[in-house]
Amino acid sequence: MSIVVEQVSKLYGEQKALDQVNFTVSSGEVIGFLGPNGAGKSTMMKIISGFIPPNEGKVMVCGHDVVEDTMEVKKKVGYLPEHNPLYLDMYVKEYLKFVGSIYKIPNLKHRVDEMIELVGLGLEQHKQIGALSKGYRQRVGIAQAMIHDPEVLILDEPTSGLDPNQLVEIRKLITTIGKEKTVMLSTHIMQEVEAICNRVLIINRGKVVADKPVTEIRGALSSKGYALKVEFSASVSANDLKKIEGVVGAKQENGNNWILEIATDEDVRQLVFNFAVENQNSVLTMQRIEKSMEDVFKELTAS
């Protein structure tokens, strides 16, 4: 296992940021670490990275205890904090050489060139970091986190504040990295988790509330049902639609387009067709919308 977390608790004064947290991450996994603001995500990542100790419990990274063997852990971990701490007056290559020299990396010039190519900084390598866009600064942050070739990469909100093009580029980069490294990724973007991660761990109020493969996470929903998007040829009312068996809600989008909330897992499309015929109406389009990872997140982290 790359990461083993056992009965970890962390207190800030009387506030318990983490409460008896347990999980493991295998080598080569890309895990999405989710939770609302203040849930304990950043605290957990800082503990795994060896920046702060837990009050209770034990964390092992690549076989090393984060408290008893902190320096060895830091050799094994690359960490990009949520607020990317860069020296803005330094040049890209200068900064990466500076970070690499701290790790005493042999053949440092070659390693810096490798990282610049990997993260796509070729055209920006001779610029000052302060002159870079946020997307390129994130690339510099990822490069510094990986310059010592760590086995585990911890990324705290790596795509926060990026534009759509930058999002796509950074996601591709993380996907590439995840083929060789164990990656733990904190994010609020559900599509990002589905695109990049093969497992999801959700934390709420310091406790793990879900730990499943991405393909199974929707099964964590306790409630049944789905949504049905329907376009009728003529007007209908919400009250009439809610008389259809299984329909518990009806929201008009525009014109004759409706989103029906279905409270059962049964297929009610035939009932909707029958309703239309009985009311001298027609169904022009109908699409079933499964509950999303956002729905899972909302249900599991509801106060």
N, C-alpha and C positions, 0 to 999 in steps of 0.2 A: 504493500500500500504506500502511495506517495504521502497521504495525509491521514492521520488517525486522531480524532477528537473524542475525548472520553470525559464525560461529566464536567464539562467546563462551565464555570460561572465567573462573571466579572461584575464588580460593583464600583460605581462612582458615588462615593458618599453612601447614602442610603438607597440610591437608585440601582436596581439590578438590571444591567444592560444585557447580560447573558445568564440563562437559568438552566443549568444541568444539560448542556448541549452535547449531543453525541452524533457523529457521522464519520464516514470514511470516504476517501477518494482514491480510486485505483490509478495506477500509472497509465497515462495516455487518455484519461477521461477529460472531457470539456464539460464542466458543470456550471449551470446558471445558478447564482446565489441571489435570491429575490426576497424582498420584504419592503414594507412601507418605511417611510422616514422614521428613524429612531428605533428601528426593530432590533438593531445590534449587528448589522452586516459589516460595517466598517470596523467595529470593535473586534469581531471575529477574525477579519482579515489581518488586522494589526497583530493579533496574538499569533496567528499562524506564521506571519512574517518575522516574528521575534522582536517587534517594536515595543510591545507592552506585555506583561505577564498576566496570566489569569489569577483570580483569587482562589479558585478551586479547580481541580481537575488536571488533566494531562493532555498535551498536544505533541504528537510525534510527526516530524516531517522527514521523509526518506530515512527513517530509522533513528533520527536524532531528536532529543527532547528540546523543546523551544526555550525552556528555562535553564536547564543544566548545560546545554550545548548550543547556546545562541549563535556563536560565530559560525559553527558548521551549518546551522540552519540557514543563515544568511547567504552562505555560499551556494546552497541548493535552491534558494528562492529568488525569483525576480519579482519586484513589487512596483506597481504603478498606482499611487494614491489617487483619490478622487480629484484633489486639487494638485495638478501636475507641477511639482516644484522644480523649476528650471532656472538656470542663471541666464537671464535674458540678454545680458551684454556679451555673452560668450558666443563664438561661432559654433555651428553644428559639429564639425569635426573636432574642434578644440574641446567642446564639452564632452563628447564621447571618449576622447582620449583621456580626459581628466577622470571620468568615471572608471574607465578601464584600468588606469594606473592605480586606483584605490584597490582594485581586485588583483593587482600585480599580474595582469594577463600577459603571457608571452606572445611575441610577434603581434603587438598591439595594433600597429598600423594596418596589418592585413585584416585583423578582426573588426576594426572600425569600418573598413571598406566593405566587409561582408555584411555588416549590420545596415549600412547605408543602402546597399543594394536590396537587402531583404525587405526593409520597410518602405522602400520607394522614396528615398531622400536624395537621389542622385543630382537632380537639378537644384536642390536647395542646400547642398552640403557646405557651400562656401558663404552662406548667409549668416547673419546674426540671428539667434533664436528669437529675439524680440521683434524681428521683421517678418516672422513666419505667421501664417494663418493658424487658427486653432487646430485644424486638422493635421497640419504638418508638425505642430508642437506635440500633438498626441503621438505622432510617429516617432518623434525624438524621445518622448517618454517611454514608449515601448522598446525602442532601441537600447536605452540605458538600462531598462529592466532585464534585457536579454543579453547584454554584452558579455557577461561572464558565463554564458551558456548554462543557465539554471535548469534543473529538472522540473521545477514547479513554477508556474507563472500566475501571479495574483493581480488581477486587473479590477480596480474599483471605479465603476462608472466610466469606462474608457471612451464611450461615444457621447457623453453628455455635452450638449450644446453644439454638436456638429450639424452641418447642413446635409440634405439628403445625399448628395454626391460623396461627401466625406464619410457619411455613415456606411455607404456601400463599400468604399475602399477599405475602411478600417475593419469591417466585418470580414472581407476577403482575407485581409492580413491575419486576423485572429484565427480564421478557419485554417489557413496554411500552417500557422504556428501550432495549432492543436493537433496536427498530424504527428508531431514529434514530442510535444510537451504535455504535461498535465496542466490544464488551465482552469482556474477558478475565476468566474466572471460575474461581477455584480452589475446589475442593470435594472432600470424601470421599464425598458422597452420589451414588451412581450414578443413582438415579431423577431426581435434579435435573438431571444432565447431559442425560439423554434428554428431559426435559420442556422445557428451556430452550435448550440449545445446538444449533448446526447442525454443529459440528465438535469433535473431541476430540484433544487433544495430551497424551500420557502421557510422563512423565519418570521415570527411575529411576537412582539413583546418578549424577546429574548429566548423564545422556545421554537424548536423545529416543528412545523405543523404539516409539512409534506416533504417527502424525499422519494422521487420516482423518476423513471426514464421519461423523456419528453413524450414518447409515443403512448404512455399510460397516464399522463398527468390529468387529462380530462376525467379519468375515472375517479379522481379524488373528490369530485363534486358529490355532495350528499343528495342534492335535489335532482329529480328527473326532469326531462323536458328538453325542448329546443324551440327555435323560432322558425316561422314560415313567412317568407316574403311573397306576397300575392298581388298581382295586378288584375283588377276587374275591368270589364268593358263599360260599366255604368256605376253610378254612385251607390254606396252602401253605408250603413251606420255601424258604429262601434258596438252599440247595444245588440243589434241583430247578429253581428259576427260572434259575439260572446255567447250566443245561444247554441253555437256549434259545439258538440260534445268534445271536451278536451281543451277548448280554447278558453284561456283565463284572462287574456288581455289583448287589446287591439289598438295599434297606434297608426294613425294616418301619416304617411310620409309626405306625399303630394298627390294631388288629383285623386285617382282611384287606386293608388299604391298603398298597401297596408303591410305592417309587420304584425303577425299574430303570435302571441306567446302561448305555447302549447305546454300543458302541465304534465303530459304523459310521454312515454317513449314510443307509444303507438303511432302508426302512420295515419294521419287524419286527412290526407289529401283528397281521398274519395268523398269524405264528408263535406269538404269545402266545395268540391265540384257539384255535389248534390244540392248544397245550399244555393249556389249560383243558378242552377237550373230551375229550382223551385221559385226563385225570385226573378225569373226571366232576365238573368244576367249571364255573363260568360267570364271564364277565367282565361286571361291572355297569357300570363306567365305565372309560374310558381316555383319557388326555390327554397329548399330546406337549409337552414343555417344552424350548424351545430354550435354548442356552447364553446367558447374560446378559452384560451389560457388566461385571458383577462378575467373571465367569469370565475375561473378557478381561483385566481389570485384574490379577487374581491371577496369571494365566499370564505376562503381560508384565513383572510386577514381582517375580516369584519370585526369591529370592536363590540 
